[in-house]
Amino acid sequence: MRLWPKHWHPETWVCSLRGHATPAADAASVGPNDSQLGATLSDGRRLARCLRCDTWIEHPAPDPATARWAALPALDEIDKPRRGKPLHDAIVMKLIAINKGTHALVFSLLSVALILLETNLHRVHQWADRMVTLLSGPLNDTGQQASRGWLARQAQHLFDLQPGTLRLLLLLAVVYAVIEWTEAIGLWRERRWAEYLTVVATTGFLPLEIHEFLNRVTLFRVGALIVNIALIIWLVRTKRLFGLRGGVASIEAESSLDWDEVLAAPNPARPRP
């Protein structure tokens, strides 16, 4: 399944945000053996190859006194960026982390609201009692009477709130917030334990979502259920959790690139026959 538009490359997008990974731009001198990474042209201009998006960038030759390297080190000694599938998967993980962070923020705000409500419950009961009395009076207009009846029922719900119920709701909101924040931070940092926690927690909440879905079908609930099921399937399959498809060892093998093959593309600074 294609996650990106056909002509959109995540490598180029990441470079636009973080900058290019051009080690040849940080070396005081670039020799003939470095032609796959960089070159100094006859007019003194320096070309450096981005290891992420494969773009050749023109740079001024660095000052030898401030250059990171006097000569470009071997490829094995250079920090190489992610590209291809590892980079694509990392972007999806960031999106999932943002999704979880949004949920965590909502539950955090709900926790604060419940604390304020529980603290001022006596005043809320007094206000709700006055509202029920006020809205229950006779009114000839049918439409306004229906609206007032609905408002009266909502005020009655507030009047019926008990401290024990609020404490239970507060406890659940805090637990949800802690779990969601933990998932969001762990996924953003790409921790494997966070992947397991997300799958287990999301799967554990599915029965509640399905129960709510069966009670009342809404577009939001349908979308949320589909997203959560897709998230579980993607994490288990792509991250090979629970030993699926070879587990973490197969991920490391799949993520390792043959950089000699990657760098075998034509070099614009190299004379062609």
BAVO-839938 format. One record per residue: x, y, z of N, C-alpha, C in turn; residue in one letter; residue number from 1. Coordinates in steps of 0.05 Angstrom, whole numbers, plus 5000, padded with zeros to 4 digits. Layout:
<nodes>
[node [X Y Z] [X Y Z] [X Y Z] "A" NUM]
...
</nodes>
This chain:
<nodes>
[node [5017 4976 5000] [5000 5000 5000] [5018 5025 5000] "M" 1]
[node [5013 5044 4981] [5029 5068 4980] [5019 5088 5000] "R" 2]
[node [5037 5098 5018] [5030 5118 5038] [5035 5146 5029] "L" 3]
[node [5050 5149 5006] [5057 5175 4997] [5048 5179 4968] "W" 4]
[node [5042 5204 4960] [5036 5209 4932] [5059 5200 4915] "P" 5]
[node [5053 5193 4890] [5073 5180 4872] [5097 5198 4868] "K" 6]
[node [5093 5224 4865] [5116 5242 4859] [5125 5258 4883] "H" 7]
[node [5119 5248 4907] [5128 5262 4931] [5148 5244 4946] "W" 8]
[node [5171 5255 4953] [5192 5240 4965] [5197 5250 4994] "H" 9]
[node [5192 5233 5014] [5196 5241 5042] [5225 5250 5047] "P" 10]
[node [5245 5238 5032] [5273 5246 5036] [5276 5276 5030] "E" 11]
[node [5265 5285 5008] [5267 5314 5001] [5253 5331 5021] "T" 12]
[node [5230 5322 5031] [5214 5337 5051] [5230 5339 5077] "W" 13]
[node [5242 5318 5086] [5257 5319 5111] [5282 5337 5108] "V" 14]
[node [5295 5336 5085] [5317 5354 5080] [5309 5383 5080] "C" 15]
[node [5285 5388 5071] [5275 5416 5071] [5271 5426 5099] "S" 16]
[node [5266 5408 5118] [5262 5415 5146] [5287 5415 5162] "L" 17]
[node [5304 5395 5158] [5328 5391 5174] [5353 5401 5161] "R" 18]
[node [5352 5405 5135] [5377 5411 5120] [5388 5385 5108] "G" 19]
[node [5406 5389 5088] [5417 5366 5074] [5440 5354 5091] "H" 20]
[node [5444 5328 5087] [5466 5313 5099] [5489 5311 5079] "A" 21]
[node [5507 5331 5079] [5528 5333 5059] [5555 5333 5073] "T" 22]
[node [5566 5310 5079] [5591 5309 5093] [5614 5322 5078] "P" 23]
[node [5613 5320 5051] [5635 5332 5035] [5637 5362 5039] "A" 24]
[node [5615 5375 5048] [5615 5404 5052] [5631 5412 5077] "A" 25]
[node [5637 5392 5094] [5650 5398 5119] [5680 5389 5119] "D" 26]
[node [5690 5381 5096] [5718 5372 5094] [5734 5394 5081] "A" 27]
[node [5758 5399 5091] [5775 5420 5080] [5783 5413 5052] "A" 28]
[node [5787 5388 5046] [5795 5379 5019] [5780 5354 5012] "S" 29]
[node [5774 5352 4986] [5760 5329 4975] [5777 5319 4952] "V" 30]
[node [5786 5294 4955] [5803 5282 4935] [5789 5266 4914] "G" 31]
[node [5804 5256 4895] [5792 5239 4873] [5777 5215 4884] "P" 32]
[node [5786 5203 4906] [5774 5179 4917] [5747 5185 4930] "N" 33]
[node [5741 5211 4933] [5716 5219 4947] [5694 5227 4926] "D" 34]
[node [5698 5220 4901] [5681 5230 4880] [5652 5222 4883] "S" 35]
[node [5646 5201 4899] [5618 5193 4903] [5604 5211 4923] "Q" 36]
[node [5619 5226 4939] [5608 5243 4959] [5611 5273 4953] "L" 37]
[node [5632 5280 4939] [5636 5308 4933] [5659 5312 4914] "G" 38]
[node [5662 5337 4905] [5683 5343 4886] [5688 5373 4886] "A" 39]
[node [5713 5380 4881] [5720 5408 4877] [5724 5413 4848] "T" 40]
[node [5709 5431 4836] [5710 5436 4808] [5735 5453 4801] "L" 41]
[node [5740 5455 4775] [5764 5469 4766] [5763 5499 4773] "S" 42]
[node [5739 5510 4776] [5737 5538 4783] [5736 5543 4813] "D" 43]
[node [5740 5521 4829] [5742 5524 4858] [5716 5519 4872] "G" 44]
[node [5694 5515 4857] [5668 5510 4871] [5668 5481 4882] "R" 45]
[node [5654 5478 4904] [5652 5452 4917] [5624 5440 4913] "R" 46]
[node [5622 5416 4904] [5597 5402 4902] [5597 5380 4923] "L" 47]
[node [5574 5378 4938] [5572 5358 4959] [5545 5343 4956] "A" 48]
[node [5547 5318 4959] [5523 5301 4955] [5508 5296 4981] "R" 49]
[node [5482 5300 4980] [5466 5294 5004] [5461 5264 5005] "C" 50]
[node [5468 5253 5028] [5464 5224 5032] [5435 5216 5036] "L" 51]
[node [5418 5236 5042] [5390 5229 5046] [5374 5231 5020] "R" 52]
[node [5375 5253 5007] [5357 5257 4983] [5372 5255 4957] "C" 53]
[node [5399 5250 4958] [5415 5246 4934] [5418 5271 4916] "D" 54]
[node [5413 5294 4927] [5416 5319 4912] [5445 5329 4915] "T" 55]
[node [5456 5339 4894] [5482 5351 4895] [5480 5381 4900] "W" 56]
[node [5493 5391 4921] [5490 5418 4930] [5517 5433 4927] "I" 57]
[node [5515 5457 4917] [5540 5473 4915] [5545 5488 4941] "E" 58]
[node [5569 5485 4951] [5577 5497 4977] [5603 5512 4972] "H" 59]
[node [5608 5533 4988] [5634 5545 4987] [5654 5527 5002] "P" 60]
[node [5678 5525 4992] [5698 5508 5006] [5703 5519 5034] "A" 61]
[node [5702 5501 5054] [5705 5510 5082] [5733 5520 5088] "P" 62]
[node [5735 5537 5108] [5762 5546 5117] [5776 5523 5130] "D" 63]
[node [5800 5516 5122] [5815 5493 5135] [5817 5495 5165] "P" 64]
[node [5817 5520 5175] [5820 5523 5204] [5794 5516 5219] "A" 65]
[node [5771 5518 5206] [5746 5513 5220] [5731 5488 5208] "T" 66]
[node [5743 5475 5188] [5730 5452 5176] [5728 5429 5196] "A" 67]
[node [5707 5413 5194] [5703 5390 5212] [5725 5369 5208] "R" 68]
[node [5732 5365 5183] [5753 5345 5176] [5773 5359 5157] "W" 69]
[node [5799 5350 5161] [5819 5359 5142] [5815 5345 5115] "A" 70]
[node [5808 5320 5116] [5802 5304 5092] [5777 5287 5098] "A" 71]
[node [5762 5282 5078] [5737 5267 5082] [5743 5239 5092] "L" 72]
[node [5732 5231 5115] [5737 5204 5125] [5724 5182 5109] "P" 73]
[node [5730 5157 5116] [5717 5135 5102] [5687 5135 5107] "A" 74]
[node [5672 5123 5089] [5643 5123 5091] [5634 5110 5117] "L" 75]
[node [5648 5090 5126] [5639 5076 5151] [5642 5094 5175] "D" 76]
[node [5658 5115 5174] [5662 5133 5197] [5643 5157 5196] "E" 77]
[node [5627 5159 5176] [5609 5182 5173] [5581 5174 5183] "I" 78]
[node [5568 5192 5199] [5540 5187 5207] [5522 5190 5183] "D" 79]
[node [5508 5169 5177] [5491 5168 5153] [5461 5171 5161] "K" 80]
[node [5446 5187 5146] [5418 5192 5153] [5401 5168 5143] "P" 81]
[node [5377 5167 5153] [5358 5146 5143] [5346 5155 5117] "R" 82]
[node [5340 5136 5101] [5327 5141 5075] [5311 5116 5068] "R" 83]
[node [5293 5118 5048] [5278 5095 5040] [5258 5087 5062] "G" 84]
[node [5253 5061 5064] [5232 5051 5082] [5237 5059 5112] "K" 85]
[node [5262 5057 5122] [5266 5066 5150] [5257 5094 5155] "P" 86]
[node [5262 5112 5136] [5254 5140 5139] [5224 5142 5137] "L" 87]
[node [5211 5128 5118] [5182 5128 5115] [5169 5119 5141] "H" 88]
[node [5178 5097 5152] [5166 5086 5177] [5170 5106 5200] "D" 89]
[node [5193 5120 5201] [5197 5139 5223] [5177 5162 5221] "A" 90]
[node [5171 5171 5197] [5151 5192 5193] [5124 5183 5203] "I" 91]
[node [5116 5159 5196] [5090 5149 5205] [5089 5147 5235] "V" 92]
[node [5112 5139 5248] [5113 5137 5277] [5109 5165 5289] "M" 93]
[node [5120 5185 5277] [5117 5212 5287] [5088 5221 5285] "K" 94]
[node [5074 5213 5263] [5046 5220 5260] [5029 5206 5281] "L" 95]
[node [5035 5181 5287] [5021 5166 5308] [5026 5179 5335] "I" 96]
[node [5051 5188 5340] [5057 5201 5365] [5041 5227 5368] "A" 97]
[node [5038 5242 5346] [5022 5267 5347] [4993 5260 5354] "I" 98]
[node [4983 5239 5341] [4955 5230 5347] [4952 5224 5376] "N" 99]
[node [4971 5209 5387] [4969 5201 5415] [4972 5226 5433] "K" 100]
[node [4989 5244 5425] [4993 5269 5441] [4968 5286 5441] "G" 101]
[node [4953 5286 5419] [4928 5300 5418] [4908 5288 5438] "T" 102]
[node [4906 5261 5438] [4888 5248 5457] [4896 5254 5486] "H" 103]
[node [4923 5254 5491] [4933 5259 5518] [4925 5287 5527] "A" 104]
[node [4927 5307 5509] [4920 5334 5515] [4891 5336 5522] "L" 105]
[node [4874 5323 5507] [4845 5324 5512] [4839 5312 5539] "V" 106]
[node [4851 5289 5546] [4845 5277 5572] [4857 5294 5595] "F" 107]
[node [4879 5307 5590] [4891 5325 5610] [4872 5348 5616] "S" 108]
[node [4862 5361 5595] [4843 5383 5598] [4817 5373 5612] "L" 109]
[node [4808 5349 5605] [4785 5337 5618] [4790 5333 5648] "L" 110]
[node [4814 5324 5655] [4821 5320 5683] [4820 5346 5698] "S" 111]
[node [4830 5368 5686] [4830 5394 5699] [4801 5403 5703] "V" 112]
[node [4784 5399 5682] [4756 5407 5684] [4742 5391 5706] "A" 113]
[node [4747 5366 5709] [4735 5349 5729] [4744 5358 5757] "L" 114]
[node [4769 5365 5760] [4779 5375 5786] [4764 5400 5794] "I" 115]
[node [4762 5419 5775] [4747 5444 5781] [4718 5438 5787] "L" 116]
[node [4706 5419 5772] [4678 5413 5777] [4674 5400 5805] "L" 117]
[node [4692 5382 5812] [4690 5368 5838] [4694 5388 5861] "E" 118]
[node [4713 5407 5856] [4719 5427 5877] [4696 5446 5882] "T" 119]
[node [4681 5452 5861] [4659 5471 5863] [4632 5458 5859] "N" 120]
[node [4630 5432 5867] [4606 5417 5862] [4582 5429 5876] "L" 121]
[node [4585 5439 5900] [4563 5451 5915] [4551 5474 5900] "H" 122]
[node [4569 5492 5890] [4559 5515 5874] [4546 5506 5848] "R" 123]
[node [4557 5485 5836] [4545 5475 5811] [4517 5464 5816] "V" 124]
[node [4513 5450 5839] [4487 5440 5846] [4467 5462 5850] "H" 125]
[node [4476 5484 5864] [4458 5506 5868] [4450 5519 5842] "Q" 126]
[node [4470 5523 5824] [4464 5535 5798] [4445 5518 5782] "W" 127]
[node [4450 5491 5782] [4433 5473 5766] [4405 5472 5777] "A" 128]
[node [4402 5474 5804] [4375 5474 5816] [4359 5499 5807] "D" 129]
[node [4373 5522 5806] [4360 5546 5797] [4352 5544 5767] "R" 130]
[node [4370 5533 5751] [4365 5530 5723] [4341 5512 5718] "M" 131]
[node [4340 5489 5732] [4318 5470 5728] [4291 5484 5735] "V" 132]
[node [4291 5499 5757] [4267 5513 5765] [4259 5534 5744] "T" 133]
[node [4279 5549 5734] [4273 5570 5715] [4264 5559 5688] "L" 134]
[node [4276 5537 5679] [4269 5527 5653] [4245 5509 5652] "L" 135]
[node [4235 5502 5675] [4211 5484 5676] [4185 5500 5675] "S" 136]
[node [4186 5526 5674] [4161 5542 5673] [4146 5539 5647] "G" 137]
[node [4120 5546 5646] [4104 5543 5622] [4112 5563 5601] "P" 138]
[node [4110 5554 5576] [4116 5572 5553] [4100 5562 5529] "L" 139]
[node [4085 5580 5515] [4067 5571 5494] [4081 5563 5469] "N" 140]
[node [4103 5577 5462] [4117 5570 5437] [4129 5542 5439] "D" 141]
[node [4120 5525 5420] [4128 5497 5421] [4158 5493 5417] "T" 142]
[node [4170 5508 5398] [4199 5505 5393] [4215 5514 5417] "G" 143]
[node [4208 5537 5429] [4223 5546 5452] [4219 5527 5475] "Q" 144]
[node [4195 5516 5478] [4190 5498 5500] [4208 5473 5498] "Q" 145]
[node [4210 5463 5473] [4227 5439 5468] [4256 5445 5475] "A" 146]
[node [4266 5469 5467] [4293 5477 5473] [4297 5479 5503] "S" 147]
[node [4278 5492 5517] [4280 5495 5546] [4279 5468 5560] "R" 148]
[node [4263 5450 5549] [4262 5423 5561] [4289 5409 5559] "G" 149]
[node [4302 5412 5536] [4329 5399 5533] [4349 5411 5552] "W" 150]
[node [4349 5438 5555] [4367 5451 5573] [4361 5443 5602] "L" 151]
[node [4336 5440 5608] [4328 5431 5636] [4339 5404 5642] "A" 152]
[node [4338 5386 5622] [4348 5359 5626] [4378 5359 5630] "R" 153]
[node [4393 5376 5616] [4422 5378 5619] [4428 5389 5647] "Q" 154]
[node [4413 5409 5655] [4418 5421 5682] [4412 5400 5704] "A" 155]
[node [4391 5383 5699] [4385 5362 5718] [4408 5342 5720] "Q" 156]
[node [4421 5336 5698] [4444 5318 5699] [4466 5329 5717] "H" 157]
[node [4471 5356 5714] [4491 5368 5732] [4482 5367 5761] "L" 158]
[node [4457 5371 5766] [4447 5370 5794] [4450 5342 5805] "F" 159]
[node [4448 5322 5788] [4449 5294 5798] [4478 5284 5802] "D" 160]
[node [4498 5300 5794] [4525 5291 5797] [4532 5288 5826] "L" 161]
[node [4546 5266 5832] [4555 5260 5859] [4585 5260 5861] "Q" 162]
[node [4596 5266 5884] [4626 5267 5887] [4639 5241 5879] "P" 163]
[node [4627 5218 5886] [4638 5192 5880] [4640 5188 5849] "G" 164]
[node [4620 5196 5835] [4620 5194 5806] [4642 5211 5793] "T" 165]
[node [4644 5236 5803] [4665 5254 5793] [4693 5243 5798] "L" 166]
[node [4697 5232 5822] [4724 5221 5828] [4730 5197 5810] "R" 167]
[node [4710 5180 5804] [4715 5158 5786] [4722 5168 5758] "L" 168]
[node [4707 5187 5748] [4712 5198 5722] [4740 5212 5721] "L" 169]
[node [4747 5226 5743] [4773 5238 5745] [4795 5218 5744] "L" 170]
[node [4792 5196 5759] [4812 5175 5759] [4816 5163 5731] "L" 171]
[node [4794 5158 5717] [4796 5147 5690] [4809 5167 5671] "L" 172]
[node [4802 5192 5673] [4814 5212 5656] [4844 5214 5661] "A" 173]
[node [4853 5214 5686] [4881 5215 5692] [4896 5191 5682] "V" 174]
[node [4884 5167 5685] [4897 5142 5676] [4900 5144 5645] "V" 175]
[node [4879 5151 5631] [4880 5154 5602] [4901 5174 5594] "Y" 176]
[node [4902 5197 5608] [4922 5218 5601] [4950 5207 5605] "A" 177]
[node [4956 5194 5627] [4983 5183 5632] [4991 5163 5611] "V" 178]
[node [4972 5145 5604] [4979 5125 5584] [4984 5138 5557] "I" 179]
[node [4967 5157 5549] [4969 5169 5523] [4995 5186 5521] "E" 180]
[node [5002 5200 5543] [5027 5216 5543] [5051 5198 5541] "W" 181]
[node [5050 5175 5556] [5072 5156 5555] [5076 5145 5527] "T" 182]
[node [5053 5138 5514] [5054 5127 5487] [5066 5149 5468] "E" 183]
[node [5055 5173 5471] [5064 5194 5452] [5094 5200 5454] "A" 184]
[node [5104 5203 5478] [5132 5209 5482] [5149 5185 5473] "I" 185]
[node [5141 5161 5480] [5157 5137 5472] [5157 5133 5442] "G" 186]
[node [5134 5137 5429] [5133 5134 5400] [5149 5156 5386] "L" 187]
[node [5148 5180 5396] [5163 5202 5384] [5193 5196 5385] "W" 188]
[node [5202 5183 5407] [5230 5175 5409] [5236 5148 5397] "R" 189]
[node [5215 5136 5385] [5218 5110 5372] [5228 5088 5390] "E" 190]
[node [5216 5087 5414] [5223 5066 5433] [5206 5041 5427] "R" 191]
[node [5218 5018 5427] [5204 4994 5421] [5183 4987 5442] "R" 192]
[node [5189 4993 5467] [5170 4987 5488] [5144 5003 5484] "W" 193]
[node [5147 5028 5473] [5124 5044 5467] [5106 5032 5446] "A" 194]
[node [5119 5018 5427] [5103 5005 5406] [5086 4983 5418] "E" 195]
[node [5098 4967 5436] [5083 4946 5450] [5061 4958 5467] "Y" 196]
[node [5068 4979 5482] [5048 4992 5499] [5024 5002 5483] "L" 197]
[node [5030 5014 5460] [5009 5026 5443] [4990 5004 5433] "T" 198]
[node [5002 4982 5424] [4986 4960 5413] [4969 4948 5435] "V" 199]
[node [4981 4943 5459] [4966 4930 5481] [4944 4949 5491] "V" 200]
[node [4951 4975 5495] [4931 4994 5505] [4908 4999 5485] "A" 201]
[node [4915 5002 5460] [4895 5007 5440] [4877 4983 5436] "T" 202]
[node [4888 4959 5437] [4872 4935 5435] [4854 4932 5459] "T" 203]
[node [4864 4940 5483] [4848 4938 5507] [4824 4957 5507] "G" 204]
[node [4827 4980 5493] [4805 4999 5492] [4785 4993 5470] "F" 205]
[node [4792 4974 5452] [4774 4968 5429] [4746 4958 5438] "L" 206]
[node [4744 4940 5459] [4717 4932 5467] [4699 4955 5475] "P" 207]
[node [4711 4975 5489] [4695 4999 5497] [4686 5014 5472] "L" 208]
[node [4704 5017 5453] [4697 5032 5428] [4676 5017 5413] "E" 209]
[node [4678 4991 5411] [4658 4975 5396] [4631 4977 5411] "I" 210]
[node [4631 4976 5437] [4606 4978 5453] [4593 5005 5447] "H" 211]
[node [4609 5027 5448] [4597 5054 5443] [4588 5055 5414] "E" 212]
[node [4603 5043 5396] [4595 5043 5367] [4569 5029 5363] "F" 213]
[node [4565 5006 5377] [4539 4991 5373] [4516 5006 5386] "L" 214]
[node [4521 5021 5407] [4499 5037 5419] [4490 5060 5402] "N" 215]
[node [4510 5072 5388] [4502 5095 5371] [4524 5098 5349] "R" 216]
[node [4516 5095 5325] [4535 5097 5302] [4537 5127 5294] "V" 217]
[node [4561 5137 5295] [4567 5164 5286] [4592 5163 5268] "T" 218]
[node [4594 5183 5251] [4617 5184 5233] [4643 5186 5249] "L" 219]
[node [4643 5200 5271] [4668 5203 5287] [4675 5176 5299] "F" 220]
[node [4656 5161 5309] [4662 5135 5321] [4671 5115 5300] "R" 221]
[node [4659 5116 5276] [4668 5098 5255] [4697 5104 5247] "V" 222]
[node [4703 5130 5244] [4731 5138 5237] [4751 5130 5259] "G" 223]
[node [4744 5135 5284] [4762 5128 5306] [4767 5098 5307] "A" 224]
[node [4746 5082 5303] [4750 5053 5304] [4768 5044 5281] "L" 225]
[node [4763 5055 5257] [4780 5047 5234] [4809 5055 5239] "I" 226]
[node [4813 5079 5249] [4841 5088 5253] [4855 5071 5274] "V" 227]
[node [4842 5064 5295] [4855 5048 5316] [4861 5020 5307] "N" 228]
[node [4843 5008 5292] [4848 4981 5281] [4871 4982 5261] "I" 229]
[node [4871 5002 5244] [4893 5005 5224] [4919 5010 5239] "A" 230]
[node [4919 5025 5260] [4943 5031 5275] [4955 5005 5287] "L" 231]
[node [4937 4988 5299] [4946 4963 5310] [4959 4945 5289] "I" 232]
[node [4945 4942 5266] [4955 4925 5245] [4982 4936 5234] "I" 233]
[node [4984 4962 5230] [5009 4973 5220] [5032 4969 5239] "W" 234]
[node [5028 4974 5264] [5050 4971 5284] [5058 4942 5286] "L" 235]
[node [5039 4923 5288] [5047 4895 5291] [5061 4885 5266] "V" 236]
[node [5051 4893 5243] [5062 4883 5218] [5088 4896 5211] "R" 237]
[node [5089 4923 5212] [5113 4937 5203] [5135 4935 5223] "T" 238]
[node [5129 4937 5249] [5149 4936 5270] [5154 4907 5279] "K" 239]
[node [5139 4888 5268] [5143 4860 5273] [5144 4853 5303] "R" 240]
[node [5122 4862 5316] [5120 4858 5345] [5112 4829 5350] "L" 241]
[node [5118 4821 5375] [5111 4794 5384] [5124 4772 5367] "F" 242]
[node [5148 4779 5356] [5162 4759 5340] [5152 4755 5312] "G" 243]
[node [5133 4771 5304] [5121 4768 5277] [5141 4774 5255] "L" 244]
[node [5142 4757 5235] [5159 4761 5211] [5189 4764 5218] "R" 245]
[node [5198 4750 5239] [5226 4750 5246] [5233 4770 5268] "G" 246]
[node [5214 4786 5278] [5219 4803 5300] [5239 4826 5294] "G" 247]
[node [5251 4836 5316] [5268 4860 5313] [5293 4854 5297] "V" 248]
[node [5303 4829 5297] [5327 4823 5281] [5323 4827 5252] "A" 249]
[node [5299 4820 5242] [5293 4824 5214] [5289 4853 5207] "S" 250]
[node [5281 4870 5226] [5278 4899 5221] [5306 4910 5217] "I" 251]
[node [5325 4903 5234] [5352 4913 5232] [5365 4904 5205] "E" 252]
[node [5360 4880 5197] [5371 4871 5171] [5358 4886 5148] "A" 253]
[node [5332 4891 5150] [5318 4905 5128] [5326 4934 5127] "E" 254]
[node [5333 4946 5150] [5339 4974 5151] [5368 4980 5142] "S" 255]
[node [5385 4960 5142] [5413 4965 5134] [5415 4968 5104] "S" 256]
[node [5426 4991 5095] [5429 4996 5067] [5456 4989 5056] "L" 257]
[node [5458 4980 5032] [5483 4976 5018] [5492 5003 5007] "D" 258]
[node [5508 5018 5022] [5514 5045 5014] [5532 5046 4989] "W" 259]
[node [5547 5025 4984] [5563 5024 4960] [5544 5024 4936] "D" 260]
[node [5522 5009 4938] [5502 5008 4917] [5487 5035 4914] "E" 261]
[node [5481 5047 4937] [5467 5072 4937] [5483 5094 4924] "V" 262]
[node [5509 5094 4929] [5527 5115 4919] [5537 5109 4891] "L" 263]
[node [5528 5087 4879] [5537 5080 4852] [5524 5097 4830] "A" 264]
[node [5505 5114 4838] [5492 5131 4818] [5512 5150 4806] "A" 265]
[node [5506 5159 4781] [5525 5177 4767] [5532 5202 4783] "P" 266]
[node [5557 5210 4782] [5567 5234 4796] [5570 5256 4775] "N" 267]
[node [5555 5279 4778] [5556 5300 4758] [5583 5313 4757] "P" 268]
[node [5600 5310 4777] [5626 5323 4777] [5647 5305 4765] "A" 269]
[node [5640 5280 4759] [5659 5261 4747] [5658 5262 4717] "R" 270]
[node [5680 5265 4703] [5680 5265 4674] [5668 5239 4663] "P" 271]
[node [5651 5241 4643] [5639 5217 4631] [5652 5211 4605] "R" 272]
[node [5653 5185 4598] [5666 5177 4573] [5648 5186 4549] "P" 273]
</nodes>
